[in-house]
Amino acid sequence: MLNRNQVMQNSELSTSQDKKFYKKNRVNINILLNRVRADKKKEKFETFVIISLVSLSVLATGLIVSL
């Protein structure tokens, strides 16, 4: 049989474990927003590179054909 002190210690342990569990499940919205912004920036850069390569190839083809 548990005495009062043991019961209190057990309940304190379970509450401290619960607090650790809940802290791990928190999500920082700022980190997520920064990740989304970085992804959008990367997509814009990739789009710019693709458009540049396509326009360069069209320009080069036009110069070759005109000569």
KEKE-3310 file (N, C-alpha, C; in steps of 0.2 Angstrom, whole numbers, plus 5000, padded with zeros to 4 digits):
npx = (5004:5003:5009:5005:5015:5022:5012:5010:5023:5023:5012:5018:5028:5022:5015:5026:5031:5021:5021:5033:5030:5020:5026:5035:5026:5023:5021:5031:5025:5031:5043:5038:5032:5043:5050:5041:5041:5055:5054:5046:5054:5064:5058:5054:5066:5071:5061:5064:5077:5074:5066:5075:5085:5077:5073:5086:5090:5081:5084:5098:5095:5088:5098:5107:5099:5097:5109)
npy = (4994:5011:5026:5043:5052:5044:5043:5056:5059:5050:5056:5068:5065:5060:5071:5079:5072:5072:5086:5087:5079:5087:5099:5095:5093:5105:5117:5129:5143:5153:5147:5138:5147:5154:5143:5141:5153:5152:5141:5146:5157:5149:5142:5153:5157:5146:5145:5157:5154:5144:5150:5159:5151:5145:5156:5160:5150:5151:5163:5160:5151:5158:5167:5159:5153:5165:5168)
npz = (5000:4996:5004:5008:5004:4994:4984:4981:4975:4965:4957:4954:4946:4935:4931:4927:4917:4908:4905:4898:4887:4881:4878:4868:4858:4853:4841:4832:4825:4818:4813:4804:4795:4790:4784:4773:4766:4762:4754:4744:4739:4734:4723:4715:4711:4704:4694:4687:4682:4673:4664:4659:4653:4643:4635:4632:4624:4613:4608:4604:4594:4585:4581:4575:4564:4557:4552)
capx = (5000:5006:5007:5003:5021:5023:5007:5012:5029:5021:5008:5022:5032:5018:5014:5032:5032:5016:5023:5038:5027:5016:5031:5038:5021:5021:5024:5032:5022:5036:5048:5034:5031:5050:5051:5036:5044:5061:5052:5043:5059:5068:5053:5054:5073:5071:5057:5068:5083:5071:5064:5081:5088:5073:5074:5093:5090:5077:5089:5103:5092:5086:5104:5110:5095:5098:5116)
capy = (5000:5017:5031:5049:5054:5041:5045:5063:5059:5047:5061:5074:5062:5059:5078:5082:5068:5075:5093:5086:5077:5092:5103:5092:5093:5112:5119:5136:5145:5157:5142:5135:5152:5155:5138:5142:5158:5150:5137:5151:5160:5144:5141:5159:5157:5140:5148:5162:5150:5140:5155:5162:5146:5144:5162:5160:5145:5154:5168:5157:5147:5164:5170:5154:5153:5171:5169)
capz = (5000:4996:5008:5005:5001:4988:4979:4978:4971:4958:4953:4952:4941:4929:4928:4924:4911:4904:4903:4893:4882:4878:4875:4862:4852:4851:4834:4832:4818:4814:4810:4798:4790:4787:4779:4767:4763:4759:4748:4738:4736:4730:4718:4711:4708:4699:4688:4684:4679:4668:4659:4656:4649:4637:4631:4629:4618:4608:4605:4601:4588:4580:4578:4571:4558:4553:4549)
cpx = (5004:5004:5006:5009:5022:5018:5008:5018:5027:5017:5013:5026:5028:5016:5020:5033:5027:5018:5028:5035:5023:5021:5034:5033:5020:5024:5025:5030:5027:5041:5044:5034:5038:5052:5047:5039:5051:5059:5050:5049:5063:5064:5054:5061:5073:5067:5061:5074:5080:5069:5070:5084:5083:5073:5081:5093:5086:5081:5095:5101:5091:5093:5107:5106:5096:5104:5116)
cpy = (5006:5022:5037:5052:5051:5042:5052:5063:5056:5052:5066:5071:5062:5066:5081:5078:5071:5082:5092:5084:5082:5097:5101:5092:5100:5113:5127:5138:5149:5152:5139:5141:5154:5149:5138:5147:5156:5146:5141:5154:5156:5143:5147:5159:5152:5142:5153:5159:5147:5145:5158:5157:5145:5150:5163:5155:5147:5159:5165:5154:5153:5167:5165:5153:5159:5172:5164)
cpz = (5000:5001:5004:5001:4994:4982:4976:4974:4964:4954:4950:4946:4935:4926:4925:4918:4906:4901:4898:4887:4878:4875:4869:4856:4850:4845:4834:4825:4814:4810:4803:4793:4786:4782:4773:4763:4759:4753:4742:4735:4731:4723:4713:4707:4702:4693:4684:4680:4673:4662:4655:4651:4642:4633:4628:4623:4612:4604:4601:4594:4583:4577:4573:4564:4554:4550:4543)
residu = (MET:LEU:ASN:ARG:ASN:GLN:VAL:MET:GLN:ASN:SER:GLU:LEU:SER:THR:SER:GLN:ASP:LYS:LYS:PHE:TYR:LYS:LYS:ASN:ARG:VAL:ASN:ILE:ASN:ILE:LEU:LEU:ASN:ARG:VAL:ARG:ALA:ASP:LYS:LYS:LYS:GLU:LYS:PHE:GLU:THR:PHE:VAL:ILE:ILE:SER:LEU:VAL:SER:LEU:SER:VAL:LEU:ALA:THR:GLY:LEU:ILE:VAL:SER:LEU)
# end
